[in-house]
Amino acid sequence: MVAQAGARALATTSAGVAWSLGYGDGDHLSRDQALRAISRITAAVDAPVTADVERGYATSGHSWTPRPCR
């Protein structure tokens, strides 16, 4: 809906993604669950998507690597 209205980019919220999958906010999703949800979102739109995914699933800032879902 937002992309169809002309948004040039989309953003998710960790709470919104968690709630849409039946979980509460606050690190209840596994990394794979979050990536699958974001993958479904990116597949449905032709705009860049930024994803707020809980705490990022990294043990330190140095161990995180961006991973495109598409």
All heavy atoms as TSV, in Angstrom:
chain	resi	resn	atom	element	x	y	z
A	1	MET	N	N	0.806	-1.169	0.000
A	1	MET	CA	C	0.000	0.000	0.000
A	1	MET	C	C	0.868	1.260	0.000
A	1	MET	O	O	0.593	2.189	-0.744
A	1	MET	CB	C	-0.882	-0.036	1.252
A	1	MET	CG	C	-2.222	0.512	1.015
A	1	MET	SD	S	-3.482	0.145	2.285
A	1	MET	CE	C	-2.661	0.158	3.818
A	2	VAL	N	N	1.897	1.259	0.839
A	2	VAL	CA	C	2.762	2.434	0.929
A	2	VAL	C	C	3.536	2.624	-0.376
A	2	VAL	O	O	3.637	3.734	-0.889
A	2	VAL	CB	C	3.719	2.310	2.135
A	2	VAL	CG1	C	4.707	3.442	2.184
A	2	VAL	CG2	C	2.927	2.247	3.434
A	3	ALA	N	N	4.046	1.532	-0.933
A	3	ALA	CA	C	4.770	1.624	-2.202
A	3	ALA	C	C	3.836	2.073	-3.323
A	3	ALA	O	O	4.215	2.877	-4.165
A	3	ALA	CB	C	5.415	0.288	-2.543
A	4	GLN	N	N	2.621	1.568	-3.333
A	4	GLN	CA	C	1.654	1.961	-4.357
A	4	GLN	C	C	1.282	3.437	-4.244
A	4	GLN	O	O	0.915	4.064	-5.231
A	4	GLN	CB	C	0.392	1.105	-4.260
A	4	GLN	CG	C	0.624	-0.323	-4.678
A	4	GLN	CD	C	-0.592	-1.194	-4.416
A	4	GLN	OE1	O	-1.486	-0.849	-3.647
A	4	GLN	NE2	N	-0.610	-2.359	-5.045
A	5	ALA	N	N	1.407	3.995	-3.057
A	5	ALA	CA	C	1.108	5.414	-2.844
A	5	ALA	C	C	2.262	6.306	-3.274
A	5	ALA	O	O	2.144	7.524	-3.238
A	5	ALA	CB	C	0.772	5.671	-1.381
A	6	GLY	N	N	3.379	5.694	-3.696
A	6	GLY	CA	C	4.484	6.470	-4.223
A	6	GLY	C	C	5.714	6.574	-3.343
A	6	GLY	O	O	6.639	7.304	-3.669
A	7	ALA	N	N	5.739	5.853	-2.241
A	7	ALA	CA	C	6.926	5.888	-1.378
A	7	ALA	C	C	8.131	5.372	-2.150
A	7	ALA	O	O	8.042	4.385	-2.871
A	7	ALA	CB	C	6.702	5.046	-0.131
A	8	ARG	N	N	9.255	6.051	-2.011
A	8	ARG	CA	C	10.468	5.629	-2.721
A	8	ARG	C	C	11.253	4.595	-1.938
A	8	ARG	O	O	12.156	3.964	-2.474
A	8	ARG	CB	C	11.335	6.836	-3.013
A	8	ARG	CG	C	10.637	7.792	-3.978
A	8	ARG	CD	C	11.507	8.910	-4.423
A	8	ARG	NE	N	12.110	9.590	-3.281
A	8	ARG	CZ	C	13.025	10.533	-3.367
A	8	ARG	NH1	N	13.439	10.935	-4.539
A	8	ARG	NH2	N	13.518	11.101	-2.288
A	9	ALA	N	N	10.932	4.398	-0.671
A	9	ALA	CA	C	11.568	3.382	0.169
A	9	ALA	C	C	10.594	3.010	1.283
A	9	ALA	O	O	9.676	3.762	1.590
A	9	ALA	CB	C	12.863	3.910	0.768
A	10	LEU	N	N	10.792	1.835	1.859
A	10	LEU	CA	C	9.937	1.350	2.932
A	10	LEU	C	C	10.789	0.982	4.139
A	10	LEU	O	O	11.953	0.621	3.997
A	10	LEU	CB	C	9.158	0.112	2.480
A	10	LEU	CG	C	8.312	0.277	1.229
A	10	LEU	CD1	C	7.808	-1.072	0.763
A	10	LEU	CD2	C	7.153	1.207	1.507
A	11	ALA	N	N	10.184	1.028	5.313
A	11	ALA	CA	C	10.865	0.635	6.543
A	11	ALA	C	C	9.957	-0.283	7.341
A	11	ALA	O	O	8.735	-0.147	7.301
A	11	ALA	CB	C	11.222	1.865	7.362
A	12	THR	N	N	10.540	-1.213	8.052
A	12	THR	CA	C	9.780	-2.078	8.939
A	12	THR	C	C	10.075	-1.680	10.380
A	12	THR	O	O	11.039	-0.972	10.656
A	12	THR	CB	C	10.170	-3.560	8.774
A	12	THR	OG1	O	11.496	-3.748	9.277
A	12	THR	CG2	C	10.083	-4.001	7.331
A	13	THR	N	N	9.253	-2.156	11.277
A	13	THR	CA	C	9.524	-2.021	12.703
A	13	THR	C	C	9.691	-3.420	13.270
A	13	THR	O	O	9.041	-4.364	12.806
A	13	THR	CB	C	8.357	-1.337	13.443
A	13	THR	OG1	O	7.230	-2.213	13.434
A	13	THR	CG2	C	7.989	-0.009	12.806
A	14	SER	N	N	10.537	-3.568	14.250
A	14	SER	CA	C	10.697	-4.900	14.845
A	14	SER	C	C	9.390	-5.345	15.482
A	14	SER	O	O	9.011	-6.514	15.372
A	14	SER	CB	C	11.838	-4.914	15.860
A	14	SER	OG	O	11.589	-4.026	16.926
A	15	ALA	N	N	8.685	-4.427	16.131
A	15	ALA	CA	C	7.412	-4.783	16.768
A	15	ALA	C	C	6.388	-5.215	15.734
A	15	ALA	O	O	5.696	-6.222	15.904
A	15	ALA	CB	C	6.878	-3.611	17.579
A	16	GLY	N	N	6.277	-4.460	14.640
A	16	GLY	CA	C	5.306	-4.792	13.610
A	16	GLY	C	C	5.559	-6.149	12.988
A	16	GLY	O	O	4.622	-6.922	12.754
A	17	VAL	N	N	6.811	-6.453	12.709
A	17	VAL	CA	C	7.149	-7.758	12.133
A	17	VAL	C	C	6.849	-8.855	13.151
A	17	VAL	O	O	6.229	-9.871	12.825
A	17	VAL	CB	C	8.619	-7.804	11.674
A	17	VAL	CG1	C	9.030	-9.212	11.276
A	17	VAL	CG2	C	8.839	-6.846	10.506
A	18	ALA	N	N	7.258	-8.665	14.395
A	18	ALA	CA	C	7.008	-9.677	15.433
A	18	ALA	C	C	5.512	-9.898	15.625
A	18	ALA	O	O	5.040	-11.043	15.648
A	18	ALA	CB	C	7.663	-9.254	16.744
A	19	TRP	N	N	4.743	-8.811	15.759
A	19	TRP	CA	C	3.300	-8.936	15.980
A	19	TRP	C	C	2.619	-9.612	14.801
A	19	TRP	O	O	1.686	-10.391	14.990
A	19	TRP	CB	C	2.682	-7.572	16.243
A	19	TRP	CG	C	3.127	-6.947	17.533
A	19	TRP	CD1	C	3.562	-7.579	18.663
A	19	TRP	CD2	C	3.198	-5.554	17.810
A	19	TRP	NE1	N	3.904	-6.658	19.621
A	19	TRP	CE2	C	3.686	-5.406	19.127
A	19	TRP	CE3	C	2.911	-4.404	17.077
A	19	TRP	CZ2	C	3.869	-4.167	19.727
A	19	TRP	CZ3	C	3.102	-3.182	17.674
A	19	TRP	CH2	C	3.565	-3.063	18.980
A	20	SER	N	N	3.081	-9.319	13.582
A	20	SER	CA	C	2.444	-9.931	12.409
A	20	SER	C	C	2.649	-11.444	12.375
A	20	SER	O	O	1.911	-12.154	11.702
A	20	SER	CB	C	2.977	-9.302	11.119
A	20	SER	OG	O	4.288	-9.763	10.827
A	21	LEU	N	N	3.647	-11.925	13.100
A	21	LEU	CA	C	3.928	-13.361	13.154
A	21	LEU	C	C	3.438	-13.994	14.458
A	21	LEU	O	O	3.745	-15.151	14.754
A	21	LEU	CB	C	5.436	-13.599	12.985
A	21	LEU	CG	C	5.999	-13.154	11.640
A	21	LEU	CD1	C	7.518	-13.238	11.631
A	21	LEU	CD2	C	5.401	-13.970	10.508
A	22	GLY	N	N	2.694	-13.214	15.255
A	22	GLY	CA	C	2.120	-13.764	16.475
A	22	GLY	C	C	3.025	-13.707	17.695
A	22	GLY	O	O	2.759	-14.383	18.690
A	23	TYR	N	N	4.093	-12.921	17.638
A	23	TYR	CA	C	5.022	-12.789	18.760
A	23	TYR	C	C	4.952	-11.378	19.320
A	23	TYR	O	O	4.573	-10.441	18.628
A	23	TYR	CB	C	6.466	-13.043	18.300
A	23	TYR	CG	C	6.730	-14.442	17.832
A	23	TYR	CD1	C	6.616	-14.771	16.486
A	23	TYR	CD2	C	7.092	-15.438	18.723
A	23	TYR	CE1	C	6.859	-16.064	16.046
A	23	TYR	CE2	C	7.336	-16.730	18.293
A	23	TYR	CZ	C	7.216	-17.035	16.954
A	23	TYR	OH	O	7.452	-18.309	16.526
A	24	GLY	N	N	5.385	-11.233	20.558
A	24	GLY	CA	C	5.522	-9.908	21.128
A	24	GLY	C	C	6.831	-9.287	20.689
A	24	GLY	O	O	7.722	-9.967	20.174
A	25	ASP	N	N	6.957	-7.993	20.891
A	25	ASP	CA	C	8.208	-7.300	20.577
A	25	ASP	C	C	9.241	-7.635	21.637
A	25	ASP	O	O	8.905	-7.911	22.782
A	25	ASP	CB	C	7.956	-5.792	20.537
A	25	ASP	CG	C	9.142	-5.016	19.981
A	25	ASP	OD1	O	9.921	-5.601	19.194
A	25	ASP	OD2	O	9.280	-3.838	20.321
A	26	GLY	N	N	10.495	-7.632	21.265
A	26	GLY	CA	C	11.547	-7.834	22.247
A	26	GLY	C	C	12.339	-9.107	22.087
A	26	GLY	O	O	12.454	-9.891	23.018
A	27	ASP	N	N	12.871	-9.340	20.917
A	27	ASP	CA	C	13.779	-10.465	20.670
A	27	ASP	C	C	13.127	-11.839	20.792
A	27	ASP	O	O	13.718	-12.773	21.312
A	27	ASP	CB	C	15.012	-10.375	21.582
A	27	ASP	CG	C	15.796	-9.118	21.356
A	27	ASP	OD1	O	15.891	-8.679	20.196
A	27	ASP	OD2	O	16.313	-8.542	22.334
A	28	HIS	N	N	11.906	-11.972	20.307
A	28	HIS	CA	C	11.230	-13.269	20.334
A	28	HIS	C	C	11.371	-14.031	19.014
A	28	HIS	O	O	11.131	-15.227	18.987
A	28	HIS	CB	C	9.753	-13.091	20.663
A	28	HIS	CG	C	9.518	-12.527	22.026
A	28	HIS	ND1	N	9.745	-13.229	23.185
A	28	HIS	CD2	C	9.106	-11.305	22.421
A	28	HIS	CE1	C	9.478	-12.480	24.225
A	28	HIS	NE2	N	9.082	-11.296	23.788
A	29	LEU	N	N	11.744	-13.340	17.937
A	29	LEU	CA	C	11.916	-14.001	16.641
A	29	LEU	C	C	13.332	-14.526	16.500
A	29	LEU	O	O	14.283	-13.881	16.919
A	29	LEU	CB	C	11.675	-13.021	15.497
A	29	LEU	CG	C	10.291	-12.444	15.311
A	29	LEU	CD1	C	10.278	-11.505	14.117
A	29	LEU	CD2	C	9.272	-13.536	15.141
A	30	SER	N	N	13.447	-15.664	15.848
A	30	SER	CA	C	14.789	-16.134	15.506
A	30	SER	C	C	15.290	-15.320	14.309
A	30	SER	O	O	14.507	-14.660	13.611
A	30	SER	CB	C	14.760	-17.622	15.142
A	30	SER	OG	O	14.115	-17.811	13.882
A	31	ARG	N	N	16.561	-15.365	14.075
A	31	ARG	CA	C	17.141	-14.672	12.926
A	31	ARG	C	C	16.484	-15.155	11.632
A	31	ARG	O	O	16.139	-14.364	10.761
A	31	ARG	CB	C	18.648	-14.911	12.893
A	31	ARG	CG	C	19.365	-14.223	11.767
A	31	ARG	CD	C	20.868	-14.497	11.898
A	31	ARG	NE	N	21.621	-13.766	10.928
A	31	ARG	CZ	C	21.935	-14.226	9.720
A	31	ARG	NH1	N	21.547	-15.422	9.342
A	31	ARG	NH2	N	22.627	-13.489	8.887
A	32	ASP	N	N	16.301	-16.473	11.495
A	32	ASP	CA	C	15.701	-17.018	10.280
A	32	ASP	C	C	14.257	-16.561	10.101
A	32	ASP	O	O	13.835	-16.262	8.985
A	32	ASP	CB	C	15.773	-18.544	10.277
A	32	ASP	CG	C	17.179	-19.059	10.034
A	32	ASP	OD1	O	18.021	-18.301	9.490
A	32	ASP	OD2	O	17.447	-20.224	10.379
A	33	GLN	N	N	13.489	-16.500	11.186
A	33	GLN	CA	C	12.112	-16.018	11.082
A	33	GLN	C	C	12.090	-14.572	10.600
A	33	GLN	O	O	11.286	-14.205	9.747
A	33	GLN	CB	C	11.403	-16.104	12.436
A	33	GLN	CG	C	11.047	-17.497	12.856
A	33	GLN	CD	C	10.519	-17.509	14.275
A	33	GLN	OE1	O	11.164	-17.029	15.197
A	33	GLN	NE2	N	9.331	-18.065	14.439
A	34	ALA	N	N	12.967	-13.745	11.154
A	34	ALA	CA	C	13.015	-12.333	10.757
A	34	ALA	C	C	13.423	-12.204	9.296
A	34	ALA	O	O	12.809	-11.446	8.538
A	34	ALA	CB	C	13.983	-11.566	11.653
A	35	LEU	N	N	14.433	-12.951	8.869
A	35	LEU	CA	C	14.876	-12.870	7.478
A	35	LEU	C	C	13.801	-13.353	6.507
A	35	LEU	O	O	13.627	-12.773	5.435
A	35	LEU	CB	C	16.171	-13.662	7.276
A	35	LEU	CG	C	17.427	-13.023	7.864
A	35	LEU	CD1	C	18.614	-13.962	7.716
A	35	LEU	CD2	C	17.707	-11.677	7.237
A	36	ARG	N	N	13.080	-14.399	6.873
A	36	ARG	CA	C	11.993	-14.871	5.997
A	36	ARG	C	C	10.904	-13.806	5.867
A	36	ARG	O	O	10.388	-13.564	4.776
A	36	ARG	CB	C	11.414	-16.192	6.512
A	36	ARG	CG	C	12.272	-17.399	6.192
A	36	ARG	CD	C	11.537	-18.710	6.430
A	36	ARG	NE	N	11.034	-18.855	7.786
A	36	ARG	CZ	C	11.715	-19.416	8.787
A	36	ARG	NH1	N	12.933	-19.882	8.580
A	36	ARG	NH2	N	11.177	-19.525	9.986
A	37	ALA	N	N	10.561	-13.167	6.979
A	37	ALA	CA	C	9.530	-12.120	6.934
A	37	ALA	C	C	9.989	-10.950	6.065
A	37	ALA	O	O	9.228	-10.457	5.220
A	37	ALA	CB	C	9.209	-11.638	8.346
A	38	ILE	N	N	11.217	-10.510	6.240
A	38	ILE	CA	C	11.740	-9.396	5.447
A	38	ILE	C	C	11.859	-9.797	3.987
A	38	ILE	O	O	11.601	-8.996	3.092
A	38	ILE	CB	C	13.084	-8.901	6.005
A	38	ILE	CG1	C	12.933	-8.463	7.464
A	38	ILE	CG2	C	13.661	-7.787	5.155
A	38	ILE	CD1	C	11.845	-7.455	7.732
A	39	SER	N	N	12.205	-11.035	3.726
A	39	SER	CA	C	12.280	-11.514	2.341
A	39	SER	C	C	10.917	-11.438	1.658
A	39	SER	O	O	10.819	-11.070	0.489
A	39	SER	CB	C	12.806	-12.947	2.291
A	39	SER	OG	O	14.158	-12.989	2.656
A	40	ARG	N	N	9.859	-11.787	2.398
A	40	ARG	CA	C	8.510	-11.697	1.825
A	40	ARG	C	C	8.155	-10.246	1.511
A	40	ARG	O	O	7.541	-9.956	0.478
A	40	ARG	CB	C	7.490	-12.308	2.783
A	40	ARG	CG	C	7.551	-13.829	2.839
A	40	ARG	CD	C	6.368	-14.423	3.577
A	40	ARG	NE	N	6.270	-14.008	4.968
A	40	ARG	CZ	C	6.900	-14.609	5.990
A	40	ARG	NH1	N	7.699	-15.646	5.756
A	40	ARG	NH2	N	6.732	-14.180	7.222
A	41	ILE	N	N	8.554	-9.342	2.384
A	41	ILE	CA	C	8.271	-7.924	2.154
A	41	ILE	C	C	9.027	-7.428	0.930
A	41	ILE	O	O	8.455	-6.777	0.052
A	41	ILE	CB	C	8.621	-7.084	3.401
A	41	ILE	CG1	C	7.676	-7.446	4.555
A	41	ILE	CG2	C	8.562	-5.595	3.084
A	41	ILE	CD1	C	8.113	-6.913	5.901
A	42	THR	N	N	10.321	-7.729	0.835
A	42	THR	CA	C	11.104	-7.235	-0.298
A	42	THR	C	C	10.638	-7.837	-1.616
A	42	THR	O	O	10.731	-7.188	-2.655
A	42	THR	CB	C	12.617	-7.497	-0.110
A	42	THR	OG1	O	12.856	-8.896	0.020
A	42	THR	CG2	C	13.157	-6.763	1.109
A	43	ALA	N	N	10.122	-9.056	-1.573
A	43	ALA	CA	C	9.623	-9.684	-2.801
A	43	ALA	C	C	8.325	-9.042	-3.274
A	43	ALA	O	O	7.994	-9.113	-4.457
A	43	ALA	CB	C	9.400	-11.179	-2.566
A	44	ALA	N	N	7.614	-8.384	-2.370
A	44	ALA	CA	C	6.301	-7.823	-2.713
A	44	ALA	C	C	6.367	-6.391	-3.223
A	44	ALA	O	O	5.358	-5.883	-3.717
A	44	ALA	CB	C	5.383	-7.877	-1.488
A	45	VAL	N	N	7.518	-5.744	-3.119
A	45	VAL	CA	C	7.617	-4.332	-3.520
A	45	VAL	C	C	8.822	-4.105	-4.424
A	45	VAL	O	O	9.769	-4.884	-4.428
A	45	VAL	CB	C	7.710	-3.393	-2.288
A	45	VAL	CG1	C	6.460	-3.502	-1.433
A	45	VAL	CG2	C	8.953	-3.676	-1.472
A	46	ASP	N	N	8.766	-3.032	-5.181
A	46	ASP	CA	C	9.888	-2.642	-6.042
A	46	ASP	C	C	10.561	-1.397	-5.491
A	46	ASP	O	O	10.891	-0.476	-6.233
A	46	ASP	CB	C	9.396	-2.378	-7.468
A	46	ASP	CG	C	9.023	-3.661	-8.180
A	46	ASP	OD1	O	9.697	-4.678	-7.965
A	46	ASP	OD2	O	8.049	-3.638	-8.941
A	47	ALA	N	N	10.746	-1.358	-4.187
A	47	ALA	CA	C	11.393	-0.212	-3.534
A	47	ALA	C	C	12.381	-0.758	-2.511
A	47	ALA	O	O	12.216	-1.878	-2.023
A	47	ALA	CB	C	10.344	0.652	-2.840
A	48	PRO	N	N	13.401	0.019	-2.199
A	48	PRO	CA	C	14.326	-0.416	-1.151
A	48	PRO	C	C	13.599	-0.562	0.178
A	48	PRO	O	O	12.654	0.186	0.465
A	48	PRO	CB	C	15.349	0.720	-1.072
A	48	PRO	CG	C	15.205	1.482	-2.342
A	48	PRO	CD	C	13.788	1.299	-2.783
A	49	VAL	N	N	14.017	-1.534	0.974
A	49	VAL	CA	C	13.415	-1.783	2.285
A	49	VAL	C	C	14.514	-1.772	3.337
A	49	VAL	O	O	15.536	-2.444	3.180
A	49	VAL	CB	C	12.691	-3.150	2.314
A	49	VAL	CG1	C	12.171	-3.467	3.709
A	49	VAL	CG2	C	11.571	-3.192	1.292
A	50	THR	N	N	14.306	-1.007	4.395
A	50	THR	CA	C	15.197	-1.063	5.541
A	50	THR	C	C	14.451	-1.801	6.642
A	50	THR	O	O	13.260	-1.591	6.838
A	50	THR	CB	C	15.646	0.332	6.007
A	50	THR	OG1	O	16.544	0.178	7.116
A	50	THR	CG2	C	14.496	1.207	6.402
A	51	ALA	N	N	15.137	-2.702	7.309
A	51	ALA	CA	C	14.465	-3.560	8.279
A	51	ALA	C	C	15.050	-3.377	9.672
A	51	ALA	O	O	16.252	-3.537	9.873
A	51	ALA	CB	C	14.599	-5.012	7.844
A	52	ASP	N	N	14.184	-3.047	10.611
A	52	ASP	CA	C	14.545	-3.014	12.021
A	52	ASP	C	C	14.284	-4.428	12.530
A	52	ASP	O	O	13.142	-4.850	12.649
A	52	ASP	CB	C	13.670	-1.991	12.741
A	52	ASP	CG	C	13.879	-1.994	14.252
A	52	ASP	OD1	O	14.678	-2.801	14.759
A	52	ASP	OD2	O	13.223	-1.182	14.916
A	53	VAL	N	N	15.330	-5.174	12.773
A	53	VAL	CA	C	15.168	-6.569	13.167
A	53	VAL	C	C	15.724	-6.813	14.563
A	53	VAL	O	O	16.861	-7.239	14.734
A	53	VAL	CB	C	15.796	-7.538	12.144
A	53	VAL	CG1	C	14.965	-7.635	10.897
A	53	VAL	CG2	C	17.209	-7.151	11.789
A	54	GLU	N	N	14.892	-6.532	15.540
A	54	GLU	CA	C	15.217	-6.775	16.935
A	54	GLU	C	C	16.573	-6.159	17.276
A	54	GLU	O	O	16.774	-4.992	17.041
A	54	GLU	CB	C	15.166	-8.274	17.235
A	54	GLU	CG	C	13.845	-8.929	16.893
A	54	GLU	CD	C	12.708	-8.558	17.828
A	54	GLU	OE1	O	12.961	-8.273	19.007
A	54	GLU	OE2	O	11.563	-8.559	17.375
A	55	ARG	N	N	17.506	-6.957	17.749
A	55	ARG	CA	C	18.836	-6.431	18.108
A	55	ARG	C	C	19.873	-6.685	17.016
A	55	ARG	O	O	21.052	-6.491	17.235
A	55	ARG	CB	C	19.316	-7.055	19.410
A	55	ARG	CG	C	18.501	-6.600	20.591
A	55	ARG	CD	C	19.086	-7.111	21.864
A	55	ARG	NE	N	18.181	-6.808	22.948
A	55	ARG	CZ	C	18.319	-7.288	24.157
A	55	ARG	NH1	N	19.315	-8.094	24.434
A	55	ARG	NH2	N	17.460	-6.974	25.097
A	56	GLY	N	N	19.450	-7.168	15.897
A	56	GLY	CA	C	20.367	-7.362	14.782
A	56	GLY	C	C	21.003	-8.728	14.698
A	56	GLY	O	O	21.660	-9.048	13.731
A	57	TYR	N	N	20.857	-9.547	15.734
A	57	TYR	CA	C	21.351	-10.920	15.730
A	57	TYR	C	C	22.857	-11.036	15.565
A	57	TYR	O	O	23.364	-11.991	15.006
A	57	TYR	CB	C	20.621	-11.760	14.673
A	57	TYR	CG	C	19.137	-11.733	14.857
A	57	TYR	CD1	C	18.344	-10.928	14.057
A	57	TYR	CD2	C	18.538	-12.466	15.854
A	57	TYR	CE1	C	16.969	-10.873	14.252
A	57	TYR	CE2	C	17.170	-12.414	16.056
A	57	TYR	CZ	C	16.395	-11.620	15.259
A	57	TYR	OH	O	15.046	-11.548	15.448
A	58	ALA	N	N	23.594	-10.066	16.038
A	58	ALA	CA	C	25.056	-10.132	15.997
A	58	ALA	C	C	25.573	-10.144	17.429
A	58	ALA	O	O	24.956	-9.590	18.336
A	58	ALA	CB	C	25.630	-8.941	15.251
A	59	THR	N	N	26.706	-10.767	17.616
A	59	THR	CA	C	27.282	-10.797	18.952
A	59	THR	C	C	28.109	-9.551	19.235
A	59	THR	O	O	28.390	-9.240	20.374
A	59	THR	CB	C	28.160	-12.048	19.139
A	59	THR	OG1	O	29.138	-12.076	18.099
A	59	THR	CG2	C	27.303	-13.313	19.082
A	60	SER	N	N	28.509	-8.845	18.183
A	60	SER	CA	C	29.218	-7.573	18.335
A	60	SER	C	C	29.029	-6.781	17.053
A	60	SER	O	O	28.611	-7.321	16.036
A	60	SER	CB	C	30.710	-7.802	18.593
A	60	SER	OG	O	31.351	-8.209	17.398
A	61	GLY	N	N	29.359	-5.511	17.107
A	61	GLY	CA	C	29.248	-4.676	15.913
A	61	GLY	C	C	30.162	-5.128	14.795
A	61	GLY	O	O	29.908	-4.869	13.628
A	62	HIS	N	N	31.201	-5.838	15.140
A	62	HIS	CA	C	32.161	-6.289	14.131
A	62	HIS	C	C	31.743	-7.584	13.450
A	62	HIS	O	O	32.261	-7.935	12.400
A	62	HIS	CB	C	33.539	-6.473	14.760
A	62	HIS	CG	C	34.077	-5.213	15.346
A	62	HIS	ND1	N	34.488	-4.146	14.582
A	62	HIS	CD2	C	34.228	-4.826	16.634
A	62	HIS	CE1	C	34.884	-3.170	15.359
A	62	HIS	NE2	N	34.736	-3.549	16.616
A	63	SER	N	N	30.785	-8.296	14.049
A	63	SER	CA	C	30.405	-9.585	13.469
A	63	SER	C	C	29.196	-9.481	12.539
A	63	SER	O	O	28.813	-10.448	11.924
A	63	SER	CB	C	30.092	-10.597	14.581
A	63	SER	OG	O	28.945	-10.204	15.300
A	64	TRP	N	N	28.615	-8.294	12.431
A	64	TRP	CA	C	27.422	-8.119	11.603
A	64	TRP	C	C	27.830	-7.842	10.161
A	64	TRP	O	O	28.710	-7.058	9.883
A	64	TRP	CB	C	26.594	-6.958	12.124
A	64	TRP	CG	C	25.322	-6.792	11.387
A	64	TRP	CD1	C	24.173	-7.462	11.607
A	64	TRP	CD2	C	25.068	-5.879	10.308
A	64	TRP	NE1	N	23.208	-7.039	10.727
A	64	TRP	CE2	C	23.727	-6.072	9.921
A	64	TRP	CE3	C	25.830	-4.949	9.636
A	64	TRP	CZ2	C	23.143	-5.353	8.895
A	64	TRP	CZ3	C	25.246	-4.232	8.613
A	64	TRP	CH2	C	23.917	-4.438	8.253
A	65	THR	N	N	27.162	-8.512	9.243
A	65	THR	CA	C	27.390	-8.286	7.812
A	65	THR	C	C	26.058	-8.042	7.149
A	65	THR	O	O	25.131	-8.842	7.324
A	65	THR	CB	C	28.058	-9.524	7.167
A	65	THR	OG1	O	29.264	-9.802	7.850
A	65	THR	CG2	C	28.329	-9.289	5.696
A	66	PRO	N	N	25.915	-6.944	6.400
A	66	PRO	CA	C	24.651	-6.708	5.698
A	66	PRO	C	C	24.337	-7.886	4.786
A	66	PRO	O	O	25.234	-8.430	4.142
A	66	PRO	CB	C	24.913	-5.442	4.891
A	66	PRO	CG	C	26.090	-4.820	5.513
A	66	PRO	CD	C	26.893	-5.909	6.142
A	67	ARG	N	N	23.082	-8.274	4.733
A	67	ARG	CA	C	22.677	-9.412	3.915
A	67	ARG	C	C	21.439	-9.046	3.123
A	67	ARG	O	O	20.346	-9.029	3.666
A	67	ARG	CB	C	22.366	-10.576	4.843
A	67	ARG	CG	C	22.796	-11.888	4.314
A	67	ARG	CD	C	22.471	-12.939	5.315
A	67	ARG	NE	N	21.625	-13.879	4.640
A	67	ARG	CZ	C	21.171	-14.973	5.148
A	67	ARG	NH1	N	21.437	-15.284	6.376
A	67	ARG	NH2	N	20.432	-15.779	4.454
A	68	PRO	N	N	21.584	-8.735	1.857
A	68	PRO	CA	C	20.387	-8.419	1.064
A	68	PRO	C	C	19.442	-9.605	1.037
A	68	PRO	O	O	19.877	-10.739	0.945
A	68	PRO	CB	C	20.931	-8.131	-0.330
A	68	PRO	CG	C	22.391	-7.917	-0.157
A	68	PRO	CD	C	22.798	-8.663	1.081
A	69	CYS	N	N	18.164	-9.327	1.139
A	69	CYS	CA	C	17.161	-10.407	1.111
A	69	CYS	C	C	16.750	-10.777	-0.291
A	69	CYS	O	O	16.059	-11.741	-0.496
A	69	CYS	CB	C	15.941	-9.985	1.925
A	69	CYS	SG	S	16.257	-9.920	3.687
A	70	ARG	N	N	17.142	-9.998	-1.250
A	70	ARG	CA	C	16.772	-10.288	-2.629
A	70	ARG	C	C	17.958	-10.729	-3.416
A	70	ARG	O	O	19.005	-10.269	-3.365
A	70	ARG	CB	C	16.214	-9.041	-3.285
A	70	ARG	CG	C	14.821	-9.233	-3.728
A	70	ARG	CD	C	14.411	-8.150	-4.620
A	70	ARG	NE	N	13.247	-7.513	-4.047
A	70	ARG	CZ	C	12.588	-6.591	-4.679
A	70	ARG	NH1	N	12.972	-6.154	-5.829
A	70	ARG	NH2	N	11.546	-6.065	-4.156
